[in-house]
Amino acid sequence: MPVAEQQPRSSLGEALSQTLQELRVTSARLRTARNGNSQQNDLIDRATGILDSVRGTILRQLPHLVLNILAAPSDVERQHAPVSAGIPIQEPAGVIFEELLQPTQELEAPTLKPPPILIPEGFVSLQEAIRILGMSKSHWNRIRDNFNPATVKVGAHTFYRAEDLLVIKQEREDGKSKRKARPTTSGNDLRERDGDELNGFFYDREINKIPLLTAKEEQQLSAQIYEAKFALWALRQIATTTGFPASLTARVQSVIATGEGQYLLEDFDEEIIHRSTAIKDEADREFNESVVQFDARPSVTPDQDFVERLLEQVESGKRAFDDLVKQNLRLVRKIALAFEKKQRKLPIKDLIGYGNLGLMKAAVRFDWKKGYRFSTYATGWIKQHIARAIMDFGSNIRIPVHLVEVIHKVSTAQERLIQEQGRMVSFEEAARDIGVDSDSLLSGLGATNIISLNLPVGEDEESELADILPVNGAVVEEEMDSILLQKDVTDVLLSLTERERRILQMRFGLNGERPKTLEEIGVPFGLTRERIRHFI
């Protein structure tokens, strides 16, 4: 066979081999490009299916095509012989044909580098998240739902917001990682909630976004608040003196008149009074004298820079006060929930409101120099305000606070005596043990037992409690009728003469005495019984 005829056959075989190889590689590349996008995966599956179908068609027709290439013009019958008949295939087309007949799965797909993943700004991968938290992947998977950080999905990958991870790390370091898991809430769940519950949900979500403070930050904020109280006190003294511009004096008075300024000044005055009233009066007097002497010197002008520095200290203290309160709202929420479980007298939003008042009081009185954390100090103030609110407003019949405290002491003593003596101890015994008058306590306790008059009673529950209670006095309707009747009788008696009025009063007992007979009435008047009858 001439060489010129073999060259086209070899080139054609190589072209077929290259085409099939490209189909195989393209199909493998498409398969490696699959990801979490279902729509893209469907397109990839369709494309690889088409490529595999084309390649299969070529392979099915390949034996006839190769035989046509290798057959001589005189050997036409070899074109229809099957491949399994053992017909020899010449080189190099025979080698190419055997390589082309290899199954697809035996050919290893080329290793393709996946495209880079774009990480959203402010988010980190799972590996970076567990590195920030300093824990293993399995540990993070166990506690992840307890914190519920913000996440975003890119394909099959999940990324976590770095800011939330830092908050979680701080909470764990502060020993505050015992919060219950916040269940995920769908739109349908939100629509089914009432107004108060929905407001509480959004309130929780907002306060959980506020980062917690470190011990150093608490000390800095508390120091700024302390300086602001002294600055406000100095500005109040300056506002009452002369020599400063009217515009500056008006500005000082406006700063003092704000709610936060009044709150800080009120607490500062209470603190000074608590220490010593004489010290405060002496300080006020000396400060006023120094200012008067300062004003009396004509060569000296008022130092406006000093006032500006005081005003700046006040504004800094107000901002510190707001930050210290806002960043501890979660503590109030936690304590209020604990009180809500013990009583159902006040709703949770009222408990949180009174707890916030205690938090504000703690913020202006916290002494950072003693070394403990602000949450430790504020817990007592928050509990005190919530407990006092429950005592004052948690019952339809208000019991004095001192009586509630005594009752609590007696209850505590009762529990102690039961444990010591191993028997039931009555309330009276516990009161005598601590030297308390039990009669007044029992009367106070009885005043709190409220029972509805419409309470159903009996087996059939058709009767009400009001139907079977004994009536010790006149009912309201009868009492009103009696009052009106007395008024009418009095009006009639006043229209009579003195003798007629006295006779009627004695006959019917209208003067508070027993009714008298006609004869008894006639004795003082010197009249017969029949004559008295005519008056009646």
C-alpha positions as a Python dict, from the first residue, in 0.01 Angstrom:
ca = {
    (1, 'M'): (0, 0, 0),
    (2, 'P'): (158, 336, -96),
    (3, 'V'): (272, 567, 177),
    (4, 'A'): (70, 851, 34),
    (5, 'E'): (-252, 659, 106),
    (6, 'Q'): (-155, 575, 469),
    (7, 'Q'): (-86, 936, 574),
    (8, 'P'): (-446, 1055, 544),
    (9, 'R'): (-569, 745, 730),
    (10, 'S'): (-328, 803, 1020),
    (11, 'S'): (-416, 1173, 1036),
    (12, 'L'): (-786, 1088, 1038),
    (13, 'G'): (-738, 841, 1323),
    (14, 'E'): (-543, 1093, 1527),
    (15, 'A'): (-813, 1352, 1463),
    (16, 'L'): (-1080, 1111, 1587),
    (17, 'S'): (-871, 1028, 1892),
    (18, 'Q'): (-818, 1396, 1969),
    (19, 'T'): (-1190, 1473, 1927),
    (20, 'L'): (-1295, 1197, 2163),
    (21, 'Q'): (-1029, 1299, 2412),
    (22, 'E'): (-1154, 1659, 2408),
    (23, 'L'): (-1511, 1541, 2461),
    (24, 'R'): (-1396, 1332, 2756),
    (25, 'V'): (-1196, 1617, 2913),
    (26, 'T'): (-1475, 1870, 2864),
    (27, 'S'): (-1726, 1638, 3028),
    (28, 'A'): (-1491, 1583, 3323),
    (29, 'R'): (-1439, 1957, 3366),
    (30, 'L'): (-1810, 2021, 3370),
    (31, 'R'): (-1859, 1758, 3640),
    (32, 'T'): (-1598, 1919, 3864),
    (33, 'A'): (-1773, 2256, 3830),
    (34, 'R'): (-2080, 2138, 4023),
    (35, 'N'): (-2163, 2340, 4337),
    (36, 'G'): (-2459, 2424, 4563),
    (37, 'N'): (-2649, 2608, 4289),
    (38, 'S'): (-2919, 2368, 4172),
    (39, 'Q'): (-2999, 2563, 3855),
    (40, 'Q'): (-2635, 2564, 3746),
    (41, 'N'): (-2603, 2194, 3827),
    (42, 'D'): (-2900, 2117, 3602),
    (43, 'L'): (-2733, 2296, 3309),
    (44, 'I'): (-2407, 2108, 3373),
    (45, 'D'): (-2589, 1774, 3379),
    (46, 'R'): (-2758, 1851, 3048),
    (47, 'A'): (-2429, 1956, 2885),
    (48, 'T'): (-2240, 1647, 3004),
    (49, 'G'): (-2528, 1430, 2887),
    (50, 'I'): (-2507, 1576, 2538),
    (51, 'L'): (-2127, 1529, 2526),
    (52, 'D'): (-2152, 1168, 2644),
    (53, 'S'): (-2423, 1100, 2384),
    (54, 'V'): (-2206, 1241, 2102),
    (55, 'R'): (-1905, 1044, 2217),
    (56, 'G'): (-2112, 724, 2243),
    (57, 'T'): (-2246, 772, 1891),
    (58, 'I'): (-1892, 810, 1755),
    (59, 'L'): (-1774, 500, 1938),
    (60, 'R'): (-2066, 293, 1805),
    (61, 'Q'): (-1992, 394, 1446),
    (62, 'L'): (-1614, 375, 1487),
    (63, 'P'): (-1564, 7, 1389),
    (64, 'H'): (-1725, 56, 1048),
    (65, 'L'): (-1536, 379, 998),
    (66, 'V'): (-1197, 222, 1077),
    (67, 'L'): (-1264, -78, 854),
    (68, 'N'): (-1353, 150, 566),
    (69, 'I'): (-1024, 330, 615),
    (70, 'L'): (-813, 12, 628),
    (71, 'A'): (-993, -189, 356),
    (72, 'A'): (-829, -231, 17),
    (73, 'P'): (-1042, -172, -297),
    (74, 'S'): (-1041, -550, -367),
    (75, 'D'): (-1149, -648, -18),
    (76, 'V'): (-1492, -491, -6),
    (77, 'E'): (-1643, -776, 196),
    (78, 'R'): (-1423, -681, 495),
    (79, 'Q'): (-1628, -367, 539),
    (80, 'H'): (-1924, -568, 677),
    (81, 'A'): (-1726, -807, 896),
    (82, 'P'): (-1777, -756, 1271),
    (83, 'V'): (-1485, -651, 1486),
    (84, 'S'): (-1516, -966, 1699),
    (85, 'A'): (-1433, -1178, 1394),
    (86, 'G'): (-1066, -1122, 1459),
    (87, 'I'): (-992, -914, 1150),
    (88, 'P'): (-646, -762, 1203),
    (89, 'I'): (-627, -385, 1222),
    (90, 'Q'): (-316, -225, 1084),
    (91, 'E'): (-97, 21, 1269),
    (92, 'P'): (-117, 299, 1361),
    (93, 'A'): (-494, 310, 1310),
    (94, 'G'): (-539, -18, 1498),
    (95, 'V'): (-367, 115, 1806),
    (96, 'I'): (-573, 432, 1790),
    (97, 'F'): (-893, 226, 1758),
    (98, 'E'): (-808, 16, 2065),
    (99, 'E'): (-737, 330, 2269),
    (100, 'L'): (-1064, 486, 2161),
    (101, 'L'): (-1258, 178, 2269),
    (102, 'Q'): (-1140, 216, 2635),
    (103, 'P'): (-1435, 291, 2875),
    (104, 'T'): (-1479, 646, 2998),
    (105, 'Q'): (-1450, 566, 3370),
    (106, 'E'): (-1098, 428, 3325),
    (107, 'L'): (-971, 765, 3210),
    (108, 'E'): (-886, 994, 3501),
    (109, 'A'): (-1038, 1338, 3477),
    (110, 'P'): (-790, 1626, 3491),
    (111, 'T'): (-752, 1807, 3822),
    (112, 'L'): (-917, 2147, 3795),
    (113, 'K'): (-869, 2429, 4044),
    (114, 'P'): (-1210, 2554, 4170),
    (115, 'P'): (-1288, 2921, 4114),
    (116, 'P'): (-1212, 3154, 4408),
    (117, 'I'): (-1496, 3222, 4657),
    (118, 'L'): (-1575, 3586, 4731),
    (119, 'I'): (-1613, 3629, 5111),
    (120, 'P'): (-1859, 3909, 5207),
    (121, 'E'): (-1713, 4204, 5393),
    (122, 'G'): (-1726, 4167, 5770),
    (123, 'F'): (-1775, 3788, 5756),
    (124, 'V'): (-1529, 3501, 5807),
    (125, 'S'): (-1521, 3134, 5716),
    (126, 'L'): (-1584, 2847, 5958),
    (127, 'Q'): (-1212, 2782, 6000),
    (128, 'E'): (-1149, 3147, 6086),
    (129, 'A'): (-1452, 3151, 6319),
    (130, 'I'): (-1332, 2862, 6534),
    (131, 'R'): (-986, 3020, 6540),
    (132, 'I'): (-1134, 3345, 6677),
    (133, 'L'): (-1338, 3160, 6939),
    (134, 'G'): (-1050, 2932, 7032),
    (135, 'M'): (-1246, 2607, 7014),
    (136, 'S'): (-1277, 2298, 6799),
    (137, 'K'): (-1521, 2258, 6513),
    (138, 'S'): (-1725, 1995, 6699),
    (139, 'H'): (-1749, 2218, 7007),
    (140, 'W'): (-1869, 2509, 6794),
    (141, 'N'): (-2133, 2291, 6629),
    (142, 'R'): (-2270, 2201, 6974),
    (143, 'I'): (-2303, 2556, 7109),
    (144, 'R'): (-2368, 2747, 6786),
    (145, 'D'): (-2746, 2751, 6827),
    (146, 'N'): (-2713, 2900, 7177),
    (147, 'F'): (-2573, 3223, 7029),
    (148, 'N'): (-2726, 3233, 6680),
    (149, 'P'): (-2472, 3468, 6511),
    (150, 'A'): (-2557, 3637, 6183),
    (151, 'T'): (-2460, 3422, 5882),
    (152, 'V'): (-2456, 3445, 5503),
    (153, 'K'): (-2436, 3159, 5254),
    (154, 'V'): (-2229, 3173, 4935),
    (155, 'G'): (-2294, 2857, 4738),
    (156, 'A'): (-2233, 2561, 4968),
    (157, 'H'): (-2022, 2766, 5212),
    (158, 'T'): (-2145, 2946, 5527),
    (159, 'F'): (-1975, 3257, 5662),
    (160, 'Y'): (-2021, 3414, 6008),
    (161, 'R'): (-2022, 3780, 6104),
    (162, 'A'): (-1696, 3861, 6279),
    (163, 'E'): (-1853, 4121, 6511),
    (164, 'D'): (-2096, 3863, 6653),
    (165, 'L'): (-1812, 3617, 6707),
    (166, 'L'): (-1618, 3874, 6911),
    (167, 'V'): (-1927, 3937, 7126),
    (168, 'I'): (-1966, 3563, 7183),
    (169, 'K'): (-1602, 3534, 7280),
    (170, 'Q'): (-1639, 3820, 7530),
    (171, 'E'): (-1951, 3664, 7681),
    (172, 'R'): (-1773, 3334, 7727),
    (173, 'E'): (-1479, 3508, 7891),
    (174, 'D'): (-1712, 3690, 8130),
    (175, 'G'): (-1889, 3366, 8221),
    (176, 'K'): (-2215, 3475, 8059),
    (177, 'S'): (-2253, 3198, 7806),
    (178, 'K'): (-2551, 3038, 7983),
    (179, 'R'): (-2811, 3226, 7785),
    (180, 'K'): (-3086, 3012, 7646),
    (181, 'A'): (-3096, 2958, 7274),
    (182, 'R'): (-3302, 3210, 7083),
    (183, 'P'): (-3525, 3007, 6851),
    (184, 'T'): (-3540, 3124, 6495),
    (185, 'T'): (-3861, 3311, 6424),
    (186, 'S'): (-4036, 3307, 6089),
    (187, 'G'): (-4264, 3573, 5947),
    (188, 'N'): (-4573, 3365, 6025),
    (189, 'D'): (-4468, 3335, 6390),
    (190, 'L'): (-4428, 3711, 6415),
    (191, 'R'): (-4770, 3777, 6265),
    (192, 'E'): (-4931, 3542, 6518),
    (193, 'R'): (-4788, 3729, 6819),
    (194, 'D'): (-4973, 4009, 6994),
    (195, 'G'): (-4841, 4364, 7024),
    (196, 'D'): (-4665, 4331, 7360),
    (197, 'E'): (-4497, 4004, 7267),
    (198, 'L'): (-4387, 4143, 6931),
    (199, 'N'): (-4240, 4454, 7094),
    (200, 'G'): (-4055, 4230, 7339),
    (201, 'F'): (-3914, 4025, 7052),
    (202, 'F'): (-3773, 4332, 6876),
    (203, 'Y'): (-3649, 4473, 7210),
    (204, 'D'): (-3453, 4154, 7277),
    (205, 'R'): (-3309, 4158, 6928),
    (206, 'E'): (-3193, 4518, 6959),
    (207, 'I'): (-3032, 4490, 7303),
    (208, 'N'): (-2853, 4172, 7199),
    (209, 'K'): (-2674, 4373, 6930),
    (210, 'I'): (-2519, 4605, 7192),
    (211, 'P'): (-2164, 4486, 7276),
    (212, 'L'): (-2067, 4418, 7636),
    (213, 'L'): (-1816, 4627, 7826),
    (214, 'T'): (-1483, 4516, 7960),
    (215, 'A'): (-1378, 4595, 8316),
    (216, 'K'): (-1147, 4871, 8195),
    (217, 'E'): (-1421, 5034, 7988),
    (218, 'E'): (-1657, 5028, 8288),
    (219, 'Q'): (-1395, 5204, 8499),
    (220, 'Q'): (-1341, 5472, 8235),
    (221, 'L'): (-1714, 5542, 8195),
    (222, 'S'): (-1770, 5551, 8571),
    (223, 'A'): (-1482, 5797, 8615),
    (224, 'Q'): (-1632, 6026, 8350),
    (225, 'I'): (-1971, 6017, 8526),
    (226, 'Y'): (-1806, 6100, 8859),
    (227, 'E'): (-1624, 6399, 8708),
    (228, 'A'): (-1945, 6517, 8541),
    (229, 'K'): (-2124, 6530, 8879),
    (230, 'F'): (-1859, 6763, 9021),
    (231, 'A'): (-1862, 6972, 8704),
    (232, 'L'): (-2241, 7010, 8725),
    (233, 'W'): (-2217, 7115, 9089),
    (234, 'A'): (-1957, 7380, 8999),
    (235, 'L'): (-2167, 7505, 8706),
    (236, 'R'): (-2471, 7537, 8932),
    (237, 'Q'): (-2271, 7763, 9164),
    (238, 'I'): (-2143, 7967, 8870),
    (239, 'A'): (-2495, 8014, 8732),
    (240, 'T'): (-2597, 8197, 9053),
    (241, 'T'): (-2308, 8446, 9043),
    (242, 'T'): (-2250, 8761, 8840),
    (243, 'G'): (-1970, 8858, 8607),
    (244, 'F'): (-2018, 8602, 8332),
    (245, 'P'): (-2176, 8678, 7995),
    (246, 'A'): (-2550, 8629, 7979),
    (247, 'S'): (-2523, 8390, 7683),
    (248, 'L'): (-2279, 8169, 7871),
    (249, 'T'): (-2495, 8177, 8184),
    (250, 'A'): (-2800, 8074, 7980),
    (251, 'R'): (-2605, 7787, 7830),
    (252, 'V'): (-2497, 7669, 8175),
    (253, 'Q'): (-2855, 7682, 8302),
    (254, 'S'): (-2982, 7485, 8000),
    (255, 'V'): (-2726, 7211, 8064),
    (256, 'I'): (-2826, 7190, 8429),
    (257, 'A'): (-3198, 7183, 8343),
    (258, 'T'): (-3173, 6870, 8126),
    (259, 'G'): (-3308, 6544, 8262),
    (260, 'E'): (-2968, 6380, 8288),
    (261, 'G'): (-2821, 6691, 8450),
    (262, 'Q'): (-3095, 6701, 8712),
    (263, 'Y'): (-3055, 6328, 8774),
    (264, 'L'): (-2679, 6354, 8827),
    (265, 'L'): (-2712, 6663, 9047),
    (266, 'E'): (-2986, 6505, 9257),
    (267, 'D'): (-2772, 6200, 9322),
    (268, 'F'): (-2469, 6417, 9398),
    (269, 'D'): (-2670, 6620, 9649),
    (270, 'E'): (-2798, 6302, 9814),
    (271, 'E'): (-2443, 6172, 9836),
    (272, 'I'): (-2315, 6492, 9992),
    (273, 'I'): (-2608, 6511, 10235),
    (274, 'H'): (-2554, 6150, 10330),
    (275, 'R'): (-2192, 6220, 10419),
    (276, 'S'): (-2241, 6548, 10595),
    (277, 'T'): (-2476, 6839, 10546),
    (278, 'A'): (-2228, 7069, 10716),
    (279, 'I'): (-1956, 6982, 10465),
    (280, 'K'): (-2187, 7065, 10174),
    (281, 'D'): (-2295, 7399, 10324),
    (282, 'E'): (-1935, 7490, 10400),
    (283, 'A'): (-1826, 7397, 10048),
    (284, 'D'): (-2107, 7605, 9897),
    (285, 'R'): (-2022, 7904, 10116),
    (286, 'E'): (-1649, 7891, 10044),
    (287, 'F'): (-1706, 7849, 9673),
    (288, 'N'): (-1948, 8144, 9661),
    (289, 'E'): (-1705, 8361, 9858),
    (290, 'S'): (-1421, 8275, 9622),
    (291, 'V'): (-1635, 8361, 9320),
    (292, 'V'): (-1745, 8692, 9477),
    (293, 'Q'): (-1383, 8780, 9549),
    (294, 'F'): (-1295, 8684, 9195),
    (295, 'D'): (-1569, 8913, 9059),
    (296, 'A'): (-1460, 9201, 9285),
    (297, 'R'): (-1115, 9216, 9126),
    (298, 'P'): (-1148, 9454, 8828),
    (299, 'S'): (-820, 9349, 8670),
    (300, 'V'): (-932, 8990, 8625),
    (301, 'T'): (-1182, 8883, 8356),
    (302, 'P'): (-1402, 8573, 8387),
    (303, 'D'): (-1231, 8258, 8266),
    (304, 'Q'): (-1465, 8134, 7994),
    (305, 'D'): (-1225, 7853, 7903),
    (306, 'F'): (-1276, 7706, 8250),
    (307, 'V'): (-1653, 7707, 8201),
    (308, 'E'): (-1612, 7549, 7858),
    (309, 'R'): (-1403, 7271, 8008),
    (310, 'L'): (-1670, 7210, 8271),
    (311, 'L'): (-1939, 7195, 8003),
    (312, 'E'): (-1729, 6952, 7804),
    (313, 'Q'): (-1687, 6733, 8112),
    (314, 'V'): (-2064, 6733, 8164),
    (315, 'E'): (-2134, 6629, 7805),
    (316, 'S'): (-1871, 6356, 7829),
    (317, 'G'): (-2028, 6232, 8152),
    (318, 'K'): (-2376, 6224, 7996),
    (319, 'R'): (-2248, 6014, 7705),
    (320, 'A'): (-2072, 5782, 7949),
    (321, 'F'): (-2393, 5750, 8152),
    (322, 'D'): (-2591, 5655, 7839),
    (323, 'D'): (-2330, 5401, 7730),
    (324, 'L'): (-2306, 5240, 8073),
    (325, 'V'): (-2684, 5203, 8094),
    (326, 'K'): (-2746, 5084, 7737),
    (327, 'Q'): (-2472, 4824, 7744),
    (328, 'N'): (-2617, 4663, 8058),
    (329, 'L'): (-2981, 4640, 7948),
    (330, 'R'): (-2939, 4266, 7901),
    (331, 'L'): (-2869, 4232, 8273),
    (332, 'V'): (-3202, 4400, 8352),
    (333, 'R'): (-3382, 4170, 8109),
    (334, 'K'): (-3229, 3862, 8271),
    (335, 'I'): (-3324, 3968, 8626),
    (336, 'A'): (-3676, 4070, 8520),
    (337, 'L'): (-3735, 3728, 8363),
    (338, 'A'): (-3632, 3563, 8690),
    (339, 'F'): (-3887, 3775, 8880),
    (340, 'E'): (-4156, 3699, 8620),
    (341, 'K'): (-4120, 3326, 8684),
    (342, 'K'): (-4180, 3377, 9058),
    (343, 'Q'): (-4485, 3606, 9029),
    (344, 'R'): (-4751, 3701, 8777),
    (345, 'K'): (-4854, 4030, 8933),
    (346, 'L'): (-4675, 4268, 8695),
    (347, 'P'): (-4608, 4217, 8322),
    (348, 'I'): (-4253, 4174, 8201),
    (349, 'K'): (-4237, 4517, 8037),
    (350, 'D'): (-4317, 4685, 8372),
    (351, 'L'): (-4055, 4475, 8548),
    (352, 'I'): (-3797, 4579, 8289),
    (353, 'G'): (-3896, 4945, 8328),
    (354, 'Y'): (-3851, 4944, 8705),
    (355, 'G'): (-3531, 4745, 8666),
    (356, 'N'): (-3396, 5010, 8429),
    (357, 'L'): (-3457, 5272, 8700),
    (358, 'G'): (-3241, 5067, 8934),
    (359, 'L'): (-2976, 5036, 8663),
    (360, 'M'): (-2968, 5416, 8622),
    (361, 'K'): (-2932, 5461, 8996),
    (362, 'A'): (-2643, 5215, 8999),
    (363, 'A'): (-2475, 5392, 8706),
    (364, 'V'): (-2447, 5724, 8893),
    (365, 'R'): (-2341, 5565, 9223),
    (366, 'F'): (-2094, 5302, 9105),
    (367, 'D'): (-1750, 5339, 9263),
    (368, 'W'): (-1500, 5188, 9023),
    (369, 'K'): (-1212, 5231, 9269),
    (370, 'K'): (-1333, 4935, 9478),
    (371, 'G'): (-1233, 4692, 9203),
    (372, 'Y'): (-1550, 4490, 9136),
    (373, 'R'): (-1750, 4477, 8815),
    (374, 'F'): (-2043, 4705, 8748),
    (375, 'S'): (-2285, 4415, 8693),
    (376, 'T'): (-2216, 4291, 9047),
    (377, 'Y'): (-2301, 4631, 9193),
    (378, 'A'): (-2600, 4699, 8966),
    (379, 'T'): (-2770, 4364, 9035),
    (380, 'G'): (-2866, 4470, 9387),
    (381, 'W'): (-3015, 4802, 9271),
    (382, 'I'): (-3210, 4634, 8990),
    (383, 'K'): (-3355, 4369, 9221),
    (384, 'Q'): (-3445, 4631, 9482),
    (385, 'H'): (-3641, 4846, 9237),
    (386, 'I'): (-3824, 4549, 9085),
    (387, 'A'): (-3910, 4402, 9426),
    (388, 'R'): (-4033, 4740, 9553),
    (389, 'A'): (-4251, 4782, 9242),
    (390, 'I'): (-4407, 4439, 9299),
    (391, 'M'): (-4483, 4532, 9661),
    (392, 'D'): (-4636, 4868, 9565),
    (393, 'F'): (-4827, 4782, 9248),
    (394, 'G'): (-4846, 4403, 9232),
    (395, 'S'): (-5165, 4366, 9435),
    (396, 'N'): (-5513, 4514, 9422),
    (397, 'I'): (-5488, 4581, 9795),
    (398, 'R'): (-5159, 4747, 9876),
    (399, 'I'): (-4978, 4629, 10188),
    (400, 'P'): (-4718, 4861, 10344),
    (401, 'V'): (-4364, 4776, 10246),
    (402, 'H'): (-4249, 4737, 10605),
    (403, 'L'): (-4526, 4483, 10665),
    (404, 'V'): (-4423, 4286, 10358),
    (405, 'E'): (-4065, 4280, 10484),
    (406, 'V'): (-4177, 4154, 10826),
    (407, 'I'): (-4391, 3885, 10663),
    (408, 'H'): (-4089, 3776, 10462),
    (409, 'K'): (-3881, 3752, 10781),
    (410, 'V'): (-4149, 3544, 10951),
    (411, 'S'): (-4173, 3312, 10649),
    (412, 'T'): (-3796, 3267, 10654),
    (413, 'A'): (-3805, 3191, 11026),
    (414, 'Q'): (-4089, 2943, 10968),
    (415, 'E'): (-3882, 2751, 10711),
    (416, 'R'): (-3584, 2748, 10948),
    (417, 'L'): (-3790, 2616, 11240),
    (418, 'I'): (-3943, 2342, 11025),
    (419, 'Q'): (-3595, 2221, 10933),
    (420, 'E'): (-3469, 2241, 11291),
    (421, 'Q'): (-3768, 2076, 11463),
    (422, 'G'): (-3871, 1837, 11190),
    (423, 'R'): (-4240, 1926, 11215),
    (424, 'M'): (-4485, 2178, 11080),
    (425, 'V'): (-4452, 2516, 11251),
    (426, 'S'): (-4744, 2758, 11241),
    (427, 'F'): (-4711, 3118, 11133),
    (428, 'E'): (-4789, 3236, 11486),
    (429, 'E'): (-4507, 3025, 11634),
    (430, 'A'): (-4258, 3163, 11382),
    (431, 'A'): (-4370, 3519, 11458),
    (432, 'R'): (-4326, 3465, 11834),
    (433, 'D'): (-3982, 3318, 11772),
    (434, 'I'): (-3856, 3644, 11621),
    (435, 'G'): (-4060, 3866, 11856),
    (436, 'V'): (-4326, 3990, 11615),
    (437, 'D'): (-4695, 4049, 11693),
    (438, 'S'): (-4871, 3778, 11495),
    (439, 'D'): (-5221, 3934, 11518),
    (440, 'S'): (-5132, 4239, 11309),
    (441, 'L'): (-4948, 4021, 11060),
    (442, 'L'): (-5240, 3784, 11020),
    (443, 'S'): (-5479, 4074, 10966),
    (444, 'G'): (-5247, 4205, 10699),
    (445, 'L'): (-5225, 3865, 10536),
    (446, 'G'): (-5601, 3825, 10543),
    (447, 'A'): (-5643, 4153, 10360),
    (448, 'T'): (-5461, 4009, 10061),
    (449, 'N'): (-5696, 3712, 10018),
    (450, 'I'): (-5930, 3830, 9744),
    (451, 'I'): (-6217, 3604, 9636),
    (452, 'S'): (-6465, 3688, 9364),
    (453, 'L'): (-6831, 3699, 9471),
    (454, 'N'): (-6917, 3541, 9136),
    (455, 'L'): (-6712, 3231, 9215),
    (456, 'P'): (-6920, 2920, 9122),
    (457, 'V'): (-6997, 2689, 9417),
    (458, 'G'): (-7169, 2355, 9456),
    (459, 'E'): (-7148, 2040, 9252),
    (460, 'D'): (-7354, 2181, 8967),
    (461, 'E'): (-7174, 2517, 8995),
    (462, 'E'): (-7500, 2695, 8920),
    (463, 'S'): (-7488, 2902, 9240),
    (464, 'E'): (-7241, 3178, 9318),
    (465, 'L'): (-7055, 3261, 9636),
    (466, 'A'): (-7258, 3579, 9685),
    (467, 'D'): (-7578, 3371, 9709),
    (468, 'I'): (-7467, 3177, 10018),
    (469, 'L'): (-7265, 3437, 10210),
    (470, 'P'): (-7439, 3552, 10531),
    (471, 'V'): (-7554, 3914, 10539),
    (472, 'N'): (-7447, 4065, 10871),
    (473, 'G'): (-7601, 4402, 10798),
    (474, 'A'): (-7841, 4569, 10563),
    (475, 'V'): (-7773, 4535, 10198),
    (476, 'V'): (-7695, 4844, 10000),
    (477, 'E'): (-8047, 4891, 9857),
    (478, 'E'): (-8215, 4861, 10197),
    (479, 'E'): (-7964, 5096, 10353),
    (480, 'M'): (-8034, 5360, 10090),
    (481, 'D'): (-8411, 5323, 10132),
    (482, 'S'): (-8373, 5369, 10507),
    (483, 'I'): (-8169, 5685, 10464),
    (484, 'L'): (-8418, 5835, 10220),
    (485, 'L'): (-8713, 5742, 10445),
    (486, 'Q'): (-8552, 5909, 10746),
    (487, 'K'): (-8507, 6225, 10547),
    (488, 'D'): (-8874, 6228, 10441),
    (489, 'V'): (-8994, 6163, 10800),
    (490, 'T'): (-8776, 6444, 10931),
    (491, 'D'): (-8920, 6685, 10676),
    (492, 'V'): (-9276, 6589, 10777),
    (493, 'L'): (-9206, 6624, 11151),
    (494, 'L'): (-9062, 6970, 11101),
    (495, 'S'): (-9389, 7080, 10945),
    (496, 'L'): (-9586, 6989, 11263),
    (497, 'T'): (-9626, 7165, 11595),
    (498, 'E'): (-9402, 7081, 11887),
    (499, 'R'): (-9671, 6877, 12069),
    (500, 'E'): (-9772, 6684, 11754),
    (501, 'R'): (-9409, 6607, 11675),
    (502, 'R'): (-9338, 6475, 12025),
    (503, 'I'): (-9651, 6255, 12025),
    (504, 'L'): (-9554, 6092, 11692),
    (505, 'Q'): (-9195, 6040, 11807),
    (506, 'M'): (-9307, 5871, 12129),
    (507, 'R'): (-9571, 5659, 11957),
    (508, 'F'): (-9343, 5519, 11683),
    (509, 'G'): (-9006, 5541, 11863),
    (510, 'L'): (-8865, 5801, 11625),
    (511, 'N'): (-8657, 5958, 11900),
    (512, 'G'): (-8451, 5642, 11955),
    (513, 'E'): (-8664, 5510, 12241),
    (514, 'R'): (-8908, 5221, 12241),
    (515, 'P'): (-9258, 5287, 12103),
    (516, 'K'): (-9509, 5379, 12383),
    (517, 'T'): (-9878, 5310, 12431),
    (518, 'L'): (-10148, 5575, 12403),
    (519, 'E'): (-10193, 5586, 12779),
    (520, 'E'): (-9820, 5635, 12839),
    (521, 'I'): (-9813, 5918, 12590),
    (522, 'G'): (-10117, 6092, 12745),
    (523, 'V'): (-9966, 6109, 13098),
    (524, 'P'): (-9708, 6387, 13033),
    (525, 'F'): (-9953, 6585, 12823),
    (526, 'G'): (-10256, 6539, 13058),
    (527, 'L'): (-10469, 6393, 12780),
    (528, 'T'): (-10682, 6084, 12754),
    (529, 'R'): (-10602, 5793, 12532),
    (530, 'E'): (-10880, 5885, 12288),
    (531, 'R'): (-10753, 6239, 12263),
    (532, 'I'): (-10402, 6115, 12180),
    (533, 'R'): (-10553, 5890, 11914),
    (534, 'H'): (-10692, 6197, 11735),
    (535, 'F'): (-10336, 6333, 11693),
    (536, 'I'): (-10221, 6007, 11536),
}
